[in-house]
């Protein structure tokens, strides 16, 4: 029997790339992780040999990668060579094998998510035991990444033909339930940790709720007033995750969260317009885009974009909005010659049926599966906030469209009013007023630092001349820093005395320093850190670090006193 590929899910994190080879009751498992590829093989419960070889998108640290096996899959944690660099796809080649899909349940915007990622790596084995068999993830239509992965806009296509696509302005309609099966959904809880929700995947005869695709996030809404928490595409069907079961064959009323839908329509159509204008005016090609929660980003294939170019693009797109240019959607057959004239790089592997083309009159025609406005006037206005450096030789253009511009202006005006009150000057003088405050603050900080240093010297001399000098000397001060403590230690010259210094909140977190005989400090330093529930390091008679429980300083003093007493008794 010829060997086959194992179905593979993957998702991206700041330090790791996660891959899950979905094989139940696997045997003869072999995983080889090298710096540029992974080779996986095993046999499934039927004895079929499975084999996957993946050339990675970028170099990885094979020595710091690992894999874990469970009854239903083999999960690999591959450490990136360059951390905090997003992978737009898993493979080196810009292709999408039919057996490879993004794990939508685990894909998220990972900025600032390193602690969650670390915990996930360390405890993934336990996580696998708690989560029952996952539903098959939605197949990708035209992308290798989800909403916050900056999907390839150049490959947007239409692999669906739902009611939401045929009429993006429809807010509710009636359809019937085709199927309902138990499922689980992994979400982020209020505390930032992953939560697994039990529920159902509901398939409808047709849907008003858009599944994610073409760089556009999925819709939210209700089915018979039951909240839909996620909508994903599975082949030609859409899965609606609910926490209440729906009986197949029953008629249901579907309503869309119109505010979210219309916002996505504005941002998506705005992206099409900006992409077309940037290309027409300056030959700037769009390589990917992201519809974010607060702002949207278009990645341009250029190492730099000038302020003059940005201004020209913004002026042009708003002129076209004022011209009220119509936007229409057509369906073309695969063999239609006009397909060759439409912007796009190709169709997804699971594409079926006609090709959906979105056209802005006299501006752009583009293959796309998303929901769009019917006239550019519905965009209201587009504001380009600026540019930032993107991936290698790329530039990110940041923009807002429609209602997001109004909300941004409202927030900005609120901030302006607050600053006017605080700074007691008009908006035109805010920058100058803040500069003066910064200069004053820097001067005060400098003076405060000098005073703190003088105080440290004075305290050191007082301690040294005190009749209590010797044995264990402890001192705590709320204000101070590491330099403050080190000056005291330097000035006292505590070679024969254990000097225990702390700064910070008396009952909370702070800094500590232990100075004295090198052998004693080397022995006691780690124990002091442990008592204070902190961490630190040291050398040559000094051990210092951070603590979370300053309230346990008395326990440290007892520890040090006991050590001195024991040493004296032995002598």
PEFEN-V757143 format. One record per residue. N is the residue number from 1. SS is DSSP state (h for helix, s for strand, l for the rest). PHI is phi in whole degrees, 0 to 359 (NA if undefined). PSI is psi as a letter, one per 40 degrees, with the letter a starting at -180 (NA if undefined). Layout:
BEGIN
N_SS_PHI_PSI ; N_SS_PHI_PSI
END
This chain:
BEGIN
1_l_NA_h ; 2_l_292_i ; 3_l_287_i ; 4_s_235_i ; 5_l_271_i ; 6_l_277_h ; 7_l_299_h ; 8_s_233_h ; 9_s_250_i ; 10_s_211_i ; 11_s_205_i ; 12_s_253_i ; 13_l_220_i ; 14_l_303_d ; 15_l_251_d ; 16_s_233_i ; 17_s_245_h ; 18_s_257_h ; 19_s_229_h ; 20_s_236_h ; 21_s_272_h ; 22_l_273_g ; 23_l_226_h ; 24_l_276_i ; 25_l_51_f ; 26_l_286_i ; 27_s_224_i ; 28_s_52_f ; 29_s_282_h ; 30_s_226_h ; 31_s_233_h ; 32_s_243_h ; 33_s_252_h ; 34_l_247_i ; 35_l_296_d ; 36_l_234_e ; 37_s_199_i ; 38_s_230_h ; 39_s_238_h ; 40_s_235_h ; 41_s_210_i ; 42_s_188_a ; 43_s_238_i ; 44_l_271_a ; 45_l_297_d ; 46_l_269_e ; 47_l_83_e ; 48_l_284_h ; 49_s_277_h ; 50_s_248_i ; 51_s_212_h ; 52_s_229_h ; 53_s_233_h ; 54_s_236_h ; 55_s_276_h ; 56_s_293_i ; 57_l_301_d ; 58_l_215_i ; 59_l_294_i ; 60_s_235_i ; 61_s_263_g ; 62_s_295_d ; 63_s_288_d ; 64_s_248_f ; 65_s_241_i ; 66_s_208_i ; 67_s_219_i ; 68_s_227_i ; 69_s_248_h ; 70_l_232_a ; 71_l_292_e ; 72_l_241_e ; 73_l_194_i ; 74_s_237_h ; 75_s_252_h ; 76_s_246_h ; 77_s_249_h ; 78_s_257_h ; 79_s_282_h ; 80_s_290_i ; 81_l_285_d ; 82_l_252_h ; 83_l_284_i ; 84_l_61_f ; 85_l_244_h ; 86_l_291_i ; 87_l_262_h ; 88_l_286_e ; 89_l_204_i ; 90_l_274_d ; 91_s_268_i ; 92_l_294_d ; 93_l_277_i ; 94_l_279_g ; 95_l_228_i ; 96_l_227_g ; 97_l_299_i ; 98_l_295_d ; 99_l_270_e ; 100_s_248_h ; 101_s_220_i ; 102_s_285_h ; 103_l_276_g ; 104_l_297_d ; 105_l_296_d ; 106_l_247_e ; 107_l_283_h ; 108_l_200_i ; 109_l_287_h ; 110_l_265_e ; 111_l_298_h ; 112_l_74_f ; 113_l_248_f ; 114_h_291_d ; 115_h_294_d ; 116_h_297_d ; 117_h_297_d ; 118_h_298_d ; 119_h_297_d ; 120_h_293_d ; 121_h_294_d ; 122_h_289_d ; 123_l_243_f ; 124_h_295_d ; 125_h_299_d ; 126_h_293_d ; 127_h_299_d ; 128_h_295_d ; 129_h_288_d ; 130_h_280_d ; 131_l_266_h ; 132_l_283_a ; 133_l_306_h ; 134_l_278_i ; 135_l_292_i ; 136_l_300_h ; 137_l_289_i ; 138_l_296_h ; 139_l_293_i ; 140_l_284_i ; 141_l_267_d ; 142_l_219_e ; 143_l_221_i ; 144_l_241_f ; 145_l_201_i ; 146_l_254_a ; 147_h_331_d ; 148_h_262_e ; 149_h_260_e ; 150_l_58_g ; 151_s_290_i ; 152_l_283_h ; 153_h_293_d ; 154_h_289_e ; 155_h_247_e ; 156_l_301_h ; 157_l_217_i ; 158_l_244_g ; 159_l_257_e ; 160_l_228_i ; 161_l_211_g ; 162_l_272_i ; 163_h_302_d ; 164_h_298_d ; 165_h_274_d ; 166_h_287_d ; 167_l_215_g ; 168_l_293_e ; 169_l_268_e ; 170_l_293_h ; 171_l_254_d ; 172_s_203_i ; 173_s_196_i ; 174_s_250_h ; 175_s_213_a ; 176_s_228_i ; 177_s_277_h ; 178_s_269_d ; 179_s_205_i ; 180_s_209_h ; 181_s_226_i ; 182_s_299_i ; 183_s_201_i ; 184_s_228_i ; 185_s_228_h ; 186_s_267_h ; 187_s_229_i ; 188_s_263_h ; 189_l_283_i ; 190_l_295_d ; 191_l_269_e ; 192_l_86_e ; 193_l_267_i ; 194_s_291_h ; 195_s_231_i ; 196_s_252_h ; 197_s_260_h ; 198_s_269_i ; 199_s_187_a ; 200_s_216_i ; 201_s_260_h ; 202_s_253_h ; 203_s_251_h ; 204_s_254_i ; 205_l_300_d ; 206_l_209_i ; 207_l_220_i ; 208_l_263_e ; 209_l_260_h ; 210_l_283_h ; 211_l_283_i ; 212_l_301_i ; 213_s_166_i ; 214_l_64_f ; 215_l_87_e ; 216_s_256_h ; 217_l_294_i ; 218_l_282_i ; 219_l_281_i ; 220_l_239_i ; 221_s_174_a ; 222_s_223_i ; 223_s_237_h ; 224_l_53_f ; 225_l_67_e ; 226_s_266_h ; 227_s_294_h ; 228_s_260_h ; 229_l_267_e ; 230_s_199_i ; 231_s_231_h ; 232_s_227_i ; 233_s_267_h ; 234_s_227_g ; 235_l_67_b ; 236_l_264_e ; 237_s_248_i ; 238_s_243_h ; 239_s_265_h ; 240_s_250_h ; 241_s_272_h ; 242_s_231_i ; 243_l_256_e ; 244_l_230_h ; 245_l_287_i ; 246_l_234_h ; 247_l_280_h ; 248_l_303_h ; 249_l_94_e ; 250_l_279_i ; 251_s_274_h ; 252_s_227_i ; 253_s_253_h ; 254_s_254_h ; 255_s_234_i ; 256_s_258_i ; 257_l_289_g ; 258_h_294_d ; 259_h_300_d ; 260_h_293_d ; 261_h_300_d ; 262_h_294_d ; 263_h_299_d ; 264_h_295_d ; 265_h_299_d ; 266_h_296_d ; 267_h_293_d ; 268_h_291_d ; 269_h_295_d ; 270_h_298_d ; 271_h_296_d ; 272_h_303_d ; 273_h_294_d ; 274_h_297_d ; 275_h_303_d ; 276_h_293_d ; 277_h_292_d ; 278_h_299_d ; 279_h_290_d ; 280_h_294_d ; 281_h_282_d ; 282_h_229_e ; 283_l_68_f ; 284_l_275_h ; 285_l_272_h ; 286_s_273_h ; 287_s_255_d ; 288_s_192_i ; 289_s_205_i ; 290_s_226_h ; 291_s_266_g ; 292_l_275_i ; 293_l_290_d ; 294_l_247_d ; 295_l_214_i ; 296_s_241_i ; 297_s_229_h ; 298_s_249_h ; 299_s_269_h ; 300_s_257_i ; 301_l_278_g ; 302_l_205_h ; 303_l_292_e ; 304_l_203_i ; 305_l_226_h ; 306_l_283_i ; 307_h_298_d ; 308_h_294_d ; 309_h_295_d ; 310_h_300_d ; 311_h_298_d ; 312_h_294_d ; 313_h_296_d ; 314_h_298_d ; 315_h_297_d ; 316_h_294_d ; 317_h_295_d ; 318_h_287_d ; 319_h_297_d ; 320_h_290_d ; 321_h_296_d ; 322_h_292_d ; 323_l_283_e ; 324_l_55_f ; 325_l_289_h ; 326_s_286_i ; 327_s_237_h ; 328_s_231_i ; 329_s_243_h ; 330_s_234_i ; 331_s_243_h ; 332_s_247_i ; 333_l_285_i ; 334_l_300_d ; 335_l_265_e ; 336_l_290_h ; 337_h_302_d ; 338_h_293_d ; 339_h_302_d ; 340_h_295_d ; 341_h_269_e ; 342_l_267_h ; 343_s_295_h ; 344_l_149_i ; 345_l_253_e ; 346_l_152_i ; 347_l_251_i ; 348_l_292_i ; 349_l_297_d ; 350_l_261_f ; 351_l_293_h ; 352_l_217_i ; 353_l_87_a ; 354_l_289_i ; 355_s_262_h ; 356_s_267_h ; 357_s_237_h ; 358_s_257_h ; 359_s_238_h ; 360_s_263_h ; 361_l_310_h ; 362_l_62_e ; 363_l_238_d ; 364_s_199_i ; 365_s_229_h ; 366_s_212_h ; 367_s_293_h ; 368_l_198_i ; 369_l_257_e ; 370_l_280_i ; 371_l_265_i ; 372_l_221_i ; 373_l_289_i ; 374_l_265_e ; 375_s_209_h ; 376_h_300_d ; 377_h_298_d ; 378_h_289_e ; 379_h_284_e ; 380_l_68_c ; 381_l_197_i ; 382_s_238_h ; 383_s_241_h ; 384_s_268_h ; 385_s_282_e ; 386_s_144_a ; 387_s_231_i ; 388_s_213_i ; 389_s_293_h ; 390_l_259_a ; 391_l_293_a ; 392_l_311_h ; 393_l_61_f ; 394_l_239_i ; 395_s_231_h ; 396_s_266_h ; 397_s_255_h ; 398_s_259_h ; 399_s_216_i ; 400_s_232_i ; 401_s_227_i ; 402_l_62_b ; 403_h_299_d ; 404_h_296_d ; 405_h_294_d ; 406_h_296_d ; 407_h_294_d ; 408_h_296_d ; 409_h_294_d ; 410_h_296_d ; 411_h_296_d ; 412_h_297_d ; 413_h_292_d ; 414_h_298_d ; 415_h_296_d ; 416_h_299_d ; 417_h_296_d ; 418_h_295_d ; 419_h_294_d ; 420_h_299_d ; 421_h_291_d ; 422_h_289_d ; 423_h_271_e ; 424_l_57_f ; 425_l_204_i ; 426_l_289_i ; 427_h_302_d ; 428_h_292_e ; 429_h_253_e ; 430_h_301_d ; 431_h_299_d ; 432_h_296_d ; 433_h_295_d ; 434_h_293_d ; 435_h_300_d ; 436_h_296_d ; 437_h_296_d ; 438_h_297_d ; 439_h_297_d ; 440_h_296_d ; 441_h_296_d ; 442_h_300_d ; 443_h_295_d ; 444_h_297_d ; 445_h_296_d ; 446_h_296_d ; 447_h_296_d ; 448_h_296_d ; 449_h_295_d ; 450_h_296_d ; 451_h_295_d ; 452_h_295_d ; 453_h_295_d ; 454_h_299_d ; 455_h_296_d ; 456_h_298_d ; 457_h_297_d ; 458_h_298_d ; 459_h_298_d ; 460_h_299_d ; 461_h_294_d ; 462_h_295_d ; 463_h_296_d ; 464_h_296_d ; 465_h_271_e ; 466_l_289_i ; 467_l_295_e ; 468_l_274_e ; 469_l_298_h ; 470_l_123_i ; 471_l_67_b ; 472_s_238_h ; 473_s_240_h ; 474_s_242_i ; 475_s_214_h ; 476_s_235_h ; 477_s_219_h ; 478_l_294_d ; 479_l_267_h ; 480_l_153_i ; 481_l_210_a ; 482_h_298_d ; 483_h_297_d ; 484_h_303_d ; 485_h_291_d ; 486_h_292_d ; 487_h_297_d ; 488_h_300_d ; 489_h_297_d ; 490_h_295_d ; 491_h_287_d ; 492_h_280_d ; 493_l_59_f ; 494_l_277_g ; 495_l_288_d ; 496_l_249_e ; 497_l_242_i ; 498_s_274_h ; 499_s_254_h ; 500_s_248_h ; 501_s_245_i ; 502_s_220_i ; 503_s_224_i ; 504_s_125_a ; 505_l_296_h ; 506_l_299_d ; 507_l_242_e ; 508_l_245_b ; 509_l_265_i ; 510_s_181_a ; 511_s_241_i ; 512_s_221_i ; 513_s_215_h ; 514_s_242_h ; 515_s_231_i ; 516_l_155_a ; 517_l_305_h ; 518_h_304_d ; 519_h_295_d ; 520_h_293_d ; 521_h_295_d ; 522_h_298_d ; 523_h_283_d ; 524_h_273_d ; 525_h_308_d ; 526_h_298_d ; 527_h_290_d ; 528_h_296_d ; 529_h_300_d ; 530_h_294_d ; 531_h_298_d ; 532_l_279_e ; 533_l_54_f ; 534_l_226_a ; 535_s_209_i ; 536_s_188_a ; 537_s_203_i ; 538_s_193_i ; 539_s_194_i ; 540_l_50_f ; 541_l_79_e ; 542_s_227_h ; 543_s_220_h ; 544_s_219_i ; 545_s_180_a ; 546_s_254_i ; 547_s_230_i ; 548_l_252_e ; 549_l_234_g ; 550_h_295_e ; 551_h_296_e ; 552_h_259_f ; 553_h_298_d ; 554_h_298_d ; 555_h_295_d ; 556_h_295_d ; 557_h_300_d ; 558_h_298_d ; 559_h_300_d ; 560_h_292_d ; 561_h_297_d ; 562_h_299_d ; 563_h_296_d ; 564_h_298_d ; 565_h_297_d ; 566_h_296_d ; 567_h_296_d ; 568_h_294_d ; 569_h_295_d ; 570_h_292_d ; 571_l_286_NA
END
